[in-house]
Amino acid sequence: MRISTEQARLMAYTAKQVFGVNTRLRLFGSRLDDTARGGDVDLLVESDDPIIEPALLAAQLAGKVSRQMGGRKVDVVVAAPNLQQTPLHKIARQAGILL
């Protein structure tokens, strides 16, 4: 995993600030490959509760985490009972690491 323990902790804390304390955060994508270089940060936010305005919250989280990561591009995918699930959600759940 190509993020530090402190970065992982800070990302999870920030996700809870933005989306609420009952959310989980998973890192997926190229940052899981220790042999790769560069790349964006892909995050899956999971909630058991409905999320109102998921796009706005995802943009807020992406901006905050990007600043924490020195301007690195951050993509956020949101999963909640009131939102449509895509194949990307399945991939992120299966391959992602809970932060």
Disulfide bonds with the S-S distance in Angstrom:
none
